Amino acid sequence: MPSFLLCHRHAPDECRFAFAAWHGFDSPLRHLQALSSCPSGGHALWWVVPAADPGAALAQLPAYVRQRTEAIPVSEVPIP
């Protein structure tokens, strides 16, 4: 199955909304770890998710987060 890097960005004053959007949203990503630059001032979140297509990858996010997220196809490659 393909993998997608979900790249979400929000403004500094939108952190609380980005995190609150998960309450009551059923997703395989809920209660898992995500990479975040919010504590250091970057205000972005990243996930690598398996999905059939970009739409299915984005569907794993609540609407508020999804609207501010890009789904980038990725795969693992060996580094020489």
PyMOL Python script that loads the backbone (N, CA, C, O; Angstrom):
from pymol import cmd

cmd.read_pdbstr("""\
ATOM      1  N   MET A   1       0.845  -1.172   0.000  1.00  0.00           N
ATOM      2  CA  MET A   1       0.000   0.000   0.000  1.00  0.00           C
ATOM      3  C   MET A   1       0.895   1.242   0.000  1.00  0.00           C
ATOM      4  O   MET A   1       1.916   1.268   0.688  1.00  0.00           O
ATOM      5  N   PRO A   2       0.527   2.254  -0.754  1.00  0.00           N
ATOM      6  CA  PRO A   2       1.309   3.492  -0.779  1.00  0.00           C
ATOM      7  C   PRO A   2       1.340   4.170   0.591  1.00  0.00           C
ATOM      8  O   PRO A   2       0.477   3.937   1.437  1.00  0.00           O
ATOM      9  N   SER A   3       2.346   5.007   0.784  1.00  0.00           N
ATOM     10  CA  SER A   3       2.471   5.813   2.006  1.00  0.00           C
ATOM     11  C   SER A   3       2.457   7.288   1.632  1.00  0.00           C
ATOM     12  O   SER A   3       2.885   7.678   0.546  1.00  0.00           O
ATOM     13  N   PHE A   4       1.953   8.098   2.560  1.00  0.00           N
ATOM     14  CA  PHE A   4       1.879   9.540   2.347  1.00  0.00           C
ATOM     15  C   PHE A   4       2.407  10.255   3.576  1.00  0.00           C
ATOM     16  O   PHE A   4       2.130   9.864   4.710  1.00  0.00           O
ATOM     17  N   LEU A   5       3.168  11.305   3.332  1.00  0.00           N
ATOM     18  CA  LEU A   5       3.593  12.205   4.401  1.00  0.00           C
ATOM     19  C   LEU A   5       2.535  13.299   4.475  1.00  0.00           C
ATOM     20  O   LEU A   5       2.343  14.056   3.523  1.00  0.00           O
ATOM     21  N   LEU A   6       1.859  13.374   5.602  1.00  0.00           N
ATOM     22  CA  LEU A   6       0.870  14.425   5.811  1.00  0.00           C
ATOM     23  C   LEU A   6       1.566  15.589   6.500  1.00  0.00           C
ATOM     24  O   LEU A   6       2.092  15.444   7.603  1.00  0.00           O
ATOM     25  N   CYS A   7       1.566  16.736   5.847  1.00  0.00           N
ATOM     26  CA  CYS A   7       2.240  17.940   6.355  1.00  0.00           C
ATOM     27  C   CYS A   7       1.183  18.986   6.679  1.00  0.00           C
ATOM     28  O   CYS A   7       0.551  19.551   5.786  1.00  0.00           O
ATOM     29  N   HIS A   8       1.005  19.229   7.954  1.00  0.00           N
ATOM     30  CA  HIS A   8      -0.003  20.184   8.417  1.00  0.00           C
ATOM     31  C   HIS A   8       0.685  21.421   8.985  1.00  0.00           C
ATOM     32  O   HIS A   8       1.653  21.310   9.737  1.00  0.00           O
ATOM     33  N   ARG A   9       0.184  22.592   8.625  1.00  0.00           N
ATOM     34  CA  ARG A   9       0.706  23.846   9.173  1.00  0.00           C
ATOM     35  C   ARG A   9      -0.460  24.700   9.671  1.00  0.00           C
ATOM     36  O   ARG A   9      -1.549  24.696   9.097  1.00  0.00           O
ATOM     37  N   HIS A  10      -0.199  25.426  10.748  1.00  0.00           N
ATOM     38  CA  HIS A  10      -1.194  26.350  11.278  1.00  0.00           C
ATOM     39  C   HIS A  10      -0.469  27.534  11.917  1.00  0.00           C
ATOM     40  O   HIS A  10       0.729  27.472  12.195  1.00  0.00           O
ATOM     41  N   ALA A  11      -1.207  28.591  12.139  1.00  0.00           N
ATOM     42  CA  ALA A  11      -0.647  29.792  12.774  1.00  0.00           C
ATOM     43  C   ALA A  11      -0.441  29.539  14.265  1.00  0.00           C
ATOM     44  O   ALA A  11      -1.101  28.671  14.837  1.00  0.00           O
ATOM     45  N   PRO A  12       0.456  30.275  14.896  1.00  0.00           N
ATOM     46  CA  PRO A  12       0.711  30.085  16.324  1.00  0.00           C
ATOM     47  C   PRO A  12      -0.549  30.158  17.192  1.00  0.00           C
ATOM     48  O   PRO A  12      -0.671  29.415  18.166  1.00  0.00           O
ATOM     49  N   ASP A  13      -1.463  31.029  16.854  1.00  0.00           N
ATOM     50  CA  ASP A  13      -2.682  31.154  17.661  1.00  0.00           C
ATOM     51  C   ASP A  13      -3.739  30.094  17.330  1.00  0.00           C
ATOM     52  O   ASP A  13      -4.832  30.117  17.895  1.00  0.00           O
ATOM     53  N   GLU A  14      -3.422  29.165  16.416  1.00  0.00           N
ATOM     54  CA  GLU A  14      -4.357  28.098  16.043  1.00  0.00           C
ATOM     55  C   GLU A  14      -3.996  26.739  16.634  1.00  0.00           C
ATOM     56  O   GLU A  14      -4.684  25.752  16.373  1.00  0.00           O
ATOM     57  N   CYS A  15      -2.924  26.672  17.430  1.00  0.00           N
ATOM     58  CA  CYS A  15      -2.519  25.382  18.025  1.00  0.00           C
ATOM     59  C   CYS A  15      -3.675  24.713  18.748  1.00  0.00           C
ATOM     60  O   CYS A  15      -3.948  23.531  18.538  1.00  0.00           O
ATOM     61  N   ARG A  16      -4.350  25.468  19.598  1.00  0.00           N
ATOM     62  CA  ARG A  16      -5.420  24.867  20.403  1.00  0.00           C
ATOM     63  C   ARG A  16      -6.524  24.283  19.523  1.00  0.00           C
ATOM     64  O   ARG A  16      -7.135  23.280  19.891  1.00  0.00           O
ATOM     65  N   PHE A  17      -6.785  24.886  18.386  1.00  0.00           N
ATOM     66  CA  PHE A  17      -7.818  24.374  17.484  1.00  0.00           C
ATOM     67  C   PHE A  17      -7.348  23.100  16.779  1.00  0.00           C
ATOM     68  O   PHE A  17      -8.119  22.157  16.597  1.00  0.00           O
ATOM     69  N   ALA A  18      -6.069  23.086  16.385  1.00  0.00           N
ATOM     70  CA  ALA A  18      -5.518  21.914  15.699  1.00  0.00           C
ATOM     71  C   ALA A  18      -5.555  20.685  16.607  1.00  0.00           C
ATOM     72  O   ALA A  18      -5.807  19.576  16.136  1.00  0.00           O
ATOM     73  N   PHE A  19      -5.307  20.873  17.894  1.00  0.00           N
ATOM     74  CA  PHE A  19      -5.327  19.744  18.822  1.00  0.00           C
ATOM     75  C   PHE A  19      -6.747  19.411  19.269  1.00  0.00           C
ATOM     76  O   PHE A  19      -7.078  18.234  19.414  1.00  0.00           O
ATOM     77  N   ALA A  20      -7.582  20.403  19.489  1.00  0.00           N
ATOM     78  CA  ALA A  20      -8.964  20.175  19.916  1.00  0.00           C
ATOM     79  C   ALA A  20      -9.783  19.483  18.831  1.00  0.00           C
ATOM     80  O   ALA A  20     -10.755  18.795  19.143  1.00  0.00           O
ATOM     81  N   ALA A  21      -9.410  19.651  17.564  1.00  0.00           N
ATOM     82  CA  ALA A  21     -10.162  19.044  16.454  1.00  0.00           C
ATOM     83  C   ALA A  21     -10.221  17.528  16.553  1.00  0.00           C
ATOM     84  O   ALA A  21     -11.118  16.904  15.987  1.00  0.00           O
ATOM     85  N   TRP A  22      -9.272  16.931  17.268  1.00  0.00           N
ATOM     86  CA  TRP A  22      -9.227  15.471  17.388  1.00  0.00           C
ATOM     87  C   TRP A  22     -10.267  14.914  18.341  1.00  0.00           C
ATOM     88  O   TRP A  22     -10.616  13.738  18.242  1.00  0.00           O
ATOM     89  N   HIS A  23     -10.774  15.724  19.263  1.00  0.00           N
ATOM     90  CA  HIS A  23     -11.757  15.245  20.241  1.00  0.00           C
ATOM     91  C   HIS A  23     -13.004  14.744  19.528  1.00  0.00           C
ATOM     92  O   HIS A  23     -13.635  15.485  18.774  1.00  0.00           O
ATOM     93  N   GLY A  24     -13.354  13.497  19.766  1.00  0.00           N
ATOM     94  CA  GLY A  24     -14.543  12.910  19.160  1.00  0.00           C
ATOM     95  C   GLY A  24     -14.376  12.473  17.720  1.00  0.00           C
ATOM     96  O   GLY A  24     -15.341  12.015  17.107  1.00  0.00           O
ATOM     97  N   PHE A  25     -13.170  12.601  17.153  1.00  0.00           N
ATOM     98  CA  PHE A  25     -12.930  12.190  15.761  1.00  0.00           C
ATOM     99  C   PHE A  25     -12.295  10.806  15.764  1.00  0.00           C
ATOM    100  O   PHE A  25     -11.239  10.606  16.365  1.00  0.00           O
ATOM    101  N   ASP A  26     -12.932   9.855  15.099  1.00  0.00           N
ATOM    102  CA  ASP A  26     -12.440   8.480  15.038  1.00  0.00           C
ATOM    103  C   ASP A  26     -11.393   8.363  13.924  1.00  0.00           C
ATOM    104  O   ASP A  26     -11.696   8.586  12.751  1.00  0.00           O
ATOM    105  N   SER A  27     -10.166   8.014  14.302  1.00  0.00           N
ATOM    106  CA  SER A  27      -9.070   7.918  13.346  1.00  0.00           C
ATOM    107  C   SER A  27      -8.030   6.938  13.863  1.00  0.00           C
ATOM    108  O   SER A  27      -7.820   6.835  15.072  1.00  0.00           O
ATOM    109  N   PRO A  28      -7.372   6.211  12.949  1.00  0.00           N
ATOM    110  CA  PRO A  28      -6.279   5.343  13.384  1.00  0.00           C
ATOM    111  C   PRO A  28      -5.088   6.139  13.922  1.00  0.00           C
ATOM    112  O   PRO A  28      -4.198   5.560  14.545  1.00  0.00           O
ATOM    113  N   LEU A  29      -5.057   7.446  13.696  1.00  0.00           N
ATOM    114  CA  LEU A  29      -3.963   8.285  14.179  1.00  0.00           C
ATOM    115  C   LEU A  29      -4.210   8.816  15.590  1.00  0.00           C
ATOM    116  O   LEU A  29      -3.291   9.299  16.251  1.00  0.00           O
ATOM    117  N   ARG A  30      -5.448   8.723  16.039  1.00  0.00           N
ATOM    118  CA  ARG A  30      -5.809   9.272  17.350  1.00  0.00           C
ATOM    119  C   ARG A  30      -5.049   8.557  18.456  1.00  0.00           C
ATOM    120  O   ARG A  30      -4.943   7.331  18.453  1.00  0.00           O
ATOM    121  N   HIS A  31      -4.531   9.311  19.384  1.00  0.00           N
ATOM    122  CA  HIS A  31      -3.779   8.835  20.555  1.00  0.00           C
ATOM    123  C   HIS A  31      -2.398   8.292  20.204  1.00  0.00           C
ATOM    124  O   HIS A  31      -1.753   7.675  21.052  1.00  0.00           O
ATOM    125  N   LEU A  32      -1.926   8.506  18.969  1.00  0.00           N
ATOM    126  CA  LEU A  32      -0.572   8.115  18.584  1.00  0.00           C
ATOM    127  C   LEU A  32       0.338   9.340  18.630  1.00  0.00           C
ATOM    128  O   LEU A  32      -0.121  10.465  18.826  1.00  0.00           O
ATOM    129  N   GLN A  33       1.611   9.103  18.448  1.00  0.00           N
ATOM    130  CA  GLN A  33       2.584  10.195  18.414  1.00  0.00           C
ATOM    131  C   GLN A  33       2.623  10.812  17.008  1.00  0.00           C
ATOM    132  O   GLN A  33       2.442  10.119  16.007  1.00  0.00           O
ATOM    133  N   ALA A  34       2.860  12.104  16.959  1.00  0.00           N
ATOM    134  CA  ALA A  34       3.085  12.818  15.702  1.00  0.00           C
ATOM    135  C   ALA A  34       4.343  13.660  15.888  1.00  0.00           C
ATOM    136  O   ALA A  34       4.687  14.033  17.009  1.00  0.00           O
ATOM    137  N   LEU A  35       5.013  13.950  14.807  1.00  0.00           N
ATOM    138  CA  LEU A  35       6.120  14.908  14.871  1.00  0.00           C
ATOM    139  C   LEU A  35       5.523  16.304  14.863  1.00  0.00           C
ATOM    140  O   LEU A  35       4.589  16.577  14.110  1.00  0.00           O
ATOM    141  N   SER A  36       6.057  17.188  15.696  1.00  0.00           N
ATOM    142  CA  SER A  36       5.514  18.538  15.801  1.00  0.00           C
ATOM    143  C   SER A  36       6.629  19.552  16.014  1.00  0.00           C
ATOM    144  O   SER A  36       7.598  19.298  16.729  1.00  0.00           O
ATOM    145  N   SER A  37       6.471  20.695  15.383  1.00  0.00           N
ATOM    146  CA  SER A  37       7.398  21.797  15.627  1.00  0.00           C
ATOM    147  C   SER A  37       6.741  22.886  16.478  1.00  0.00           C
ATOM    148  O   SER A  37       7.334  23.944  16.690  1.00  0.00           O
ATOM    149  N   CYS A  38       5.532  22.639  16.964  1.00  0.00           N
ATOM    150  CA  CYS A  38       4.827  23.641  17.779  1.00  0.00           C
ATOM    151  C   CYS A  38       5.628  24.065  19.008  1.00  0.00           C
ATOM    152  O   CYS A  38       5.724  25.263  19.278  1.00  0.00           O
ATOM    153  N   PRO A  39       6.208  23.125  19.766  1.00  0.00           N
ATOM    154  CA  PRO A  39       6.952  23.555  20.959  1.00  0.00           C
ATOM    155  C   PRO A  39       8.153  24.454  20.646  1.00  0.00           C
ATOM    156  O   PRO A  39       8.576  25.235  21.498  1.00  0.00           O
ATOM    157  N   SER A  40       8.699  24.351  19.442  1.00  0.00           N
ATOM    158  CA  SER A  40       9.856  25.178  19.079  1.00  0.00           C
ATOM    159  C   SER A  40       9.467  26.370  18.210  1.00  0.00           C
ATOM    160  O   SER A  40      10.339  27.095  17.730  1.00  0.00           O
ATOM    161  N   GLY A  41       8.162  26.581  18.002  1.00  0.00           N
ATOM    162  CA  GLY A  41       7.695  27.759  17.279  1.00  0.00           C
ATOM    163  C   GLY A  41       7.414  27.562  15.807  1.00  0.00           C
ATOM    164  O   GLY A  41       7.087  28.528  15.119  1.00  0.00           O
ATOM    165  N   GLY A  42       7.530  26.338  15.294  1.00  0.00           N
ATOM    166  CA  GLY A  42       7.312  26.112  13.864  1.00  0.00           C
ATOM    167  C   GLY A  42       5.864  25.918  13.471  1.00  0.00           C
ATOM    168  O   GLY A  42       5.493  26.212  12.335  1.00  0.00           O
ATOM    169  N   HIS A  43       5.039  25.432  14.376  1.00  0.00           N
ATOM    170  CA  HIS A  43       3.609  25.238  14.192  1.00  0.00           C
ATOM    171  C   HIS A  43       3.253  24.383  12.977  1.00  0.00           C
ATOM    172  O   HIS A  43       2.495  24.787  12.095  1.00  0.00           O
ATOM    173  N   ALA A  44       3.840  23.178  12.973  1.00  0.00           N
ATOM    174  CA  ALA A  44       3.543  22.186  11.949  1.00  0.00           C
ATOM    175  C   ALA A  44       3.491  20.813  12.615  1.00  0.00           C
ATOM    176  O   ALA A  44       4.110  20.589  13.656  1.00  0.00           O
ATOM    177  N   LEU A  45       2.750  19.907  12.004  1.00  0.00           N
ATOM    178  CA  LEU A  45       2.644  18.513  12.439  1.00  0.00           C
ATOM    179  C   LEU A  45       2.845  17.627  11.227  1.00  0.00           C
ATOM    180  O   LEU A  45       2.470  17.988  10.111  1.00  0.00           O
ATOM    181  N   TRP A  46       3.453  16.435  11.458  1.00  0.00           N
ATOM    182  CA  TRP A  46       3.706  15.498  10.365  1.00  0.00           C
ATOM    183  C   TRP A  46       3.354  14.082  10.792  1.00  0.00           C
ATOM    184  O   TRP A  46       3.589  13.682  11.932  1.00  0.00           O
ATOM    185  N   TRP A  47       2.786  13.335   9.854  1.00  0.00           N
ATOM    186  CA  TRP A  47       2.509  11.909  10.024  1.00  0.00           C
ATOM    187  C   TRP A  47       2.905  11.201   8.734  1.00  0.00           C
ATOM    188  O   TRP A  47       2.799  11.783   7.655  1.00  0.00           O
ATOM    189  N   VAL A  48       3.358   9.958   8.829  1.00  0.00           N
ATOM    190  CA  VAL A  48       3.505   9.087   7.661  1.00  0.00           C
ATOM    191  C   VAL A  48       2.422   8.033   7.814  1.00  0.00           C
ATOM    192  O   VAL A  48       2.381   7.313   8.811  1.00  0.00           O
ATOM    193  N   VAL A  49       1.534   7.946   6.807  1.00  0.00           N
ATOM    194  CA  VAL A  49       0.385   7.044   6.904  1.00  0.00           C
ATOM    195  C   VAL A  49       0.264   6.182   5.651  1.00  0.00           C
ATOM    196  O   VAL A  49       0.566   6.636   4.548  1.00  0.00           O
ATOM    197  N   PRO A  50      -0.178   4.938   5.824  1.00  0.00           N
ATOM    198  CA  PRO A  50      -0.502   4.121   4.664  1.00  0.00           C
ATOM    199  C   PRO A  50      -1.919   4.478   4.197  1.00  0.00           C
ATOM    200  O   PRO A  50      -2.821   4.678   5.010  1.00  0.00           O
ATOM    201  N   ALA A  51      -2.091   4.553   2.892  1.00  0.00           N
ATOM    202  CA  ALA A  51      -3.411   4.856   2.337  1.00  0.00           C
ATOM    203  C   ALA A  51      -3.406   4.542   0.849  1.00  0.00           C
ATOM    204  O   ALA A  51      -2.355   4.549   0.207  1.00  0.00           O
ATOM    205  N   ALA A  52      -4.574   4.270   0.309  1.00  0.00           N
ATOM    206  CA  ALA A  52      -4.711   3.934  -1.108  1.00  0.00           C
ATOM    207  C   ALA A  52      -4.419   5.137  -2.008  1.00  0.00           C
ATOM    208  O   ALA A  52      -3.913   4.971  -3.118  1.00  0.00           O
ATOM    209  N   ASP A  53      -4.735   6.342  -1.537  1.00  0.00           N
ATOM    210  CA  ASP A  53      -4.557   7.552  -2.341  1.00  0.00           C
ATOM    211  C   ASP A  53      -4.512   8.756  -1.407  1.00  0.00           C
ATOM    212  O   ASP A  53      -4.771   8.616  -0.212  1.00  0.00           O
ATOM    213  N   PRO A  54      -4.185   9.945  -1.935  1.00  0.00           N
ATOM    214  CA  PRO A  54      -4.088  11.122  -1.078  1.00  0.00           C
ATOM    215  C   PRO A  54      -5.377  11.432  -0.315  1.00  0.00           C
ATOM    216  O   PRO A  54      -5.331  11.850   0.842  1.00  0.00           O
ATOM    217  N   GLY A  55      -6.514  11.228  -0.956  1.00  0.00           N
ATOM    218  CA  GLY A  55      -7.795  11.487  -0.289  1.00  0.00           C
ATOM    219  C   GLY A  55      -8.009  10.584   0.911  1.00  0.00           C
ATOM    220  O   GLY A  55      -8.492  11.026   1.954  1.00  0.00           O
ATOM    221  N   ALA A  56      -7.648   9.313   0.761  1.00  0.00           N
ATOM    222  CA  ALA A  56      -7.783   8.371   1.876  1.00  0.00           C
ATOM    223  C   ALA A  56      -6.805   8.721   2.996  1.00  0.00           C
ATOM    224  O   ALA A  56      -7.122   8.547   4.172  1.00  0.00           O
ATOM    225  N   ALA A  57      -5.638   9.203   2.642  1.00  0.00           N
ATOM    226  CA  ALA A  57      -4.670   9.623   3.657  1.00  0.00           C
ATOM    227  C   ALA A  57      -5.220  10.823   4.434  1.00  0.00           C
ATOM    228  O   ALA A  57      -5.175  10.845   5.664  1.00  0.00           O
ATOM    229  N   LEU A  58      -5.727  11.798   3.726  1.00  0.00           N
ATOM    230  CA  LEU A  58      -6.265  12.999   4.377  1.00  0.00           C
ATOM    231  C   LEU A  58      -7.518  12.709   5.189  1.00  0.00           C
ATOM    232  O   LEU A  58      -7.797  13.409   6.163  1.00  0.00           O
ATOM    233  N   ALA A  59      -8.273  11.691   4.806  1.00  0.00           N
ATOM    234  CA  ALA A  59      -9.498  11.333   5.525  1.00  0.00           C
ATOM    235  C   ALA A  59      -9.209  10.864   6.950  1.00  0.00           C
ATOM    236  O   ALA A  59     -10.124  10.783   7.769  1.00  0.00           O
ATOM    237  N   GLN A  60      -7.957  10.558   7.253  1.00  0.00           N
ATOM    238  CA  GLN A  60      -7.589  10.135   8.597  1.00  0.00           C
ATOM    239  C   GLN A  60      -7.471  11.325   9.554  1.00  0.00           C
ATOM    240  O   GLN A  60      -7.235  11.143  10.749  1.00  0.00           O
ATOM    241  N   LEU A  61      -7.633  12.533   9.031  1.00  0.00           N
ATOM    242  CA  LEU A  61      -7.505  13.753   9.826  1.00  0.00           C
ATOM    243  C   LEU A  61      -8.862  14.424  10.013  1.00  0.00           C
ATOM    244  O   LEU A  61      -9.710  14.361   9.123  1.00  0.00           O
ATOM    245  N   PRO A  62      -9.076  15.070  11.165  1.00  0.00           N
ATOM    246  CA  PRO A  62     -10.313  15.844  11.324  1.00  0.00           C
ATOM    247  C   PRO A  62     -10.328  17.018  10.350  1.00  0.00           C
ATOM    248  O   PRO A  62      -9.276  17.479   9.907  1.00  0.00           O
ATOM    249  N   ALA A  63     -11.506  17.489  10.026  1.00  0.00           N
ATOM    250  CA  ALA A  63     -11.673  18.503   8.981  1.00  0.00           C
ATOM    251  C   ALA A  63     -10.787  19.729   9.176  1.00  0.00           C
ATOM    252  O   ALA A  63     -10.161  20.190   8.221  1.00  0.00           O
ATOM    253  N   TYR A  64     -10.721  20.261  10.381  1.00  0.00           N
ATOM    254  CA  TYR A  64      -9.909  21.465  10.620  1.00  0.00           C
ATOM    255  C   TYR A  64      -8.449  21.221  10.262  1.00  0.00           C
ATOM    256  O   TYR A  64      -7.809  22.075   9.649  1.00  0.00           O
ATOM    257  N   VAL A  65      -7.928  20.078  10.636  1.00  0.00           N
ATOM    258  CA  VAL A  65      -6.535  19.735  10.345  1.00  0.00           C
ATOM    259  C   VAL A  65      -6.376  19.411   8.862  1.00  0.00           C
ATOM    260  O   VAL A  65      -5.425  19.867   8.228  1.00  0.00           O
ATOM    261  N   ARG A  66      -7.296  18.631   8.305  1.00  0.00           N
ATOM    262  CA  ARG A  66      -7.242  18.208   6.904  1.00  0.00           C
ATOM    263  C   ARG A  66      -7.190  19.389   5.947  1.00  0.00           C
ATOM    264  O   ARG A  66      -6.467  19.343   4.952  1.00  0.00           O
ATOM    265  N   GLN A  67      -7.939  20.440   6.227  1.00  0.00           N
ATOM    266  CA  GLN A  67      -8.005  21.606   5.338  1.00  0.00           C
ATOM    267  C   GLN A  67      -6.676  22.352   5.240  1.00  0.00           C
ATOM    268  O   GLN A  67      -6.470  23.139   4.316  1.00  0.00           O
ATOM    269  N   ARG A  68      -5.783  22.106   6.185  1.00  0.00           N
ATOM    270  CA  ARG A  68      -4.493  22.793   6.218  1.00  0.00           C
ATOM    271  C   ARG A  68      -3.332  21.820   6.016  1.00  0.00           C
ATOM    272  O   ARG A  68      -2.203  22.096   6.422  1.00  0.00           O
ATOM    273  N   THR A  69      -3.617  20.682   5.386  1.00  0.00           N
ATOM    274  CA  THR A  69      -2.628  19.609   5.263  1.00  0.00           C
ATOM    275  C   THR A  69      -2.404  19.228   3.806  1.00  0.00           C
ATOM    276  O   THR A  69      -3.337  19.200   3.003  1.00  0.00           O
ATOM    277  N   GLU A  70      -1.164  18.940   3.487  1.00  0.00           N
ATOM    278  CA  GLU A  70      -0.774  18.436   2.160  1.00  0.00           C
ATOM    279  C   GLU A  70      -0.414  16.965   2.306  1.00  0.00           C
ATOM    280  O   GLU A  70       0.280  16.591   3.252  1.00  0.00           O
ATOM    281  N   ALA A  71      -0.876  16.125   1.383  1.00  0.00           N
ATOM    282  CA  ALA A  71      -0.537  14.693   1.364  1.00  0.00           C
ATOM    283  C   ALA A  71       0.501  14.455   0.263  1.00  0.00           C
ATOM    284  O   ALA A  71       0.207  14.619  -0.921  1.00  0.00           O
ATOM    285  N   ILE A  72       1.696  14.073   0.656  1.00  0.00           N
ATOM    286  CA  ILE A  72       2.799  13.887  -0.283  1.00  0.00           C
ATOM    287  C   ILE A  72       3.119  12.404  -0.381  1.00  0.00           C
ATOM    288  O   ILE A  72       3.414  11.787   0.643  1.00  0.00           O
ATOM    289  N   PRO A  73       3.074  11.796  -1.576  1.00  0.00           N
ATOM    290  CA  PRO A  73       3.444  10.384  -1.707  1.00  0.00           C
ATOM    291  C   PRO A  73       4.921  10.200  -1.350  1.00  0.00           C
ATOM    292  O   PRO A  73       5.773  10.952  -1.822  1.00  0.00           O
ATOM    293  N   VAL A  74       5.220   9.206  -0.522  1.00  0.00           N
ATOM    294  CA  VAL A  74       6.601   8.931  -0.116  1.00  0.00           C
ATOM    295  C   VAL A  74       6.842   7.423  -0.110  1.00  0.00           C
ATOM    296  O   VAL A  74       5.903   6.630  -0.050  1.00  0.00           O
ATOM    297  N   SER A  75       8.104   7.049  -0.172  1.00  0.00           N
ATOM    298  CA  SER A  75       8.496   5.659  -0.025  1.00  0.00           C
ATOM    299  C   SER A  75       9.894   5.614   0.574  1.00  0.00           C
ATOM    300  O   SER A  75      10.658   6.576   0.491  1.00  0.00           O
ATOM    301  N   GLU A  76      10.207   4.476   1.177  1.00  0.00           N
ATOM    302  CA  GLU A  76      11.533   4.316   1.746  1.00  0.00           C
ATOM    303  C   GLU A  76      12.520   3.989   0.628  1.00  0.00           C
ATOM    304  O   GLU A  76      12.202   3.247  -0.302  1.00  0.00           O
ATOM    305  N   VAL A  77      13.705   4.549   0.733  1.00  0.00           N
ATOM    306  CA  VAL A  77      14.759   4.281  -0.244  1.00  0.00           C
ATOM    307  C   VAL A  77      16.066   4.033   0.529  1.00  0.00           C
ATOM    308  O   VAL A  77      16.283   4.621   1.588  1.00  0.00           O
ATOM    309  N   PRO A  78      16.912   3.180   0.008  1.00  0.00           N
ATOM    310  CA  PRO A  78      18.184   2.954   0.690  1.00  0.00           C
ATOM    311  C   PRO A  78      19.117   4.152   0.475  1.00  0.00           C
ATOM    312  O   PRO A  78      19.181   4.719  -0.616  1.00  0.00           O
ATOM    313  N   ILE A  79      19.821   4.515   1.514  1.00  0.00           N
ATOM    314  CA  ILE A  79      20.801   5.595   1.423  1.00  0.00           C
ATOM    315  C   ILE A  79      22.188   4.957   1.369  1.00  0.00           C
ATOM    316  O   ILE A  79      22.578   4.234   2.285  1.00  0.00           O
ATOM    317  N   PRO A  80      22.930   5.228   0.295  1.00  0.00           N
ATOM    318  CA  PRO A  80      24.238   4.587   0.162  1.00  0.00           C
ATOM    319  C   PRO A  80      25.250   5.117   1.187  1.00  0.00           C
ATOM    320  O   PRO A  80      26.400   4.676   1.204  1.00  0.00           O
TER     321      PRO A  80
END
""", "prot")
cmd.dss("prot")
cmd.show_as("cartoon", "prot")
cmd.util.cbc("prot")
cmd.orient("prot")
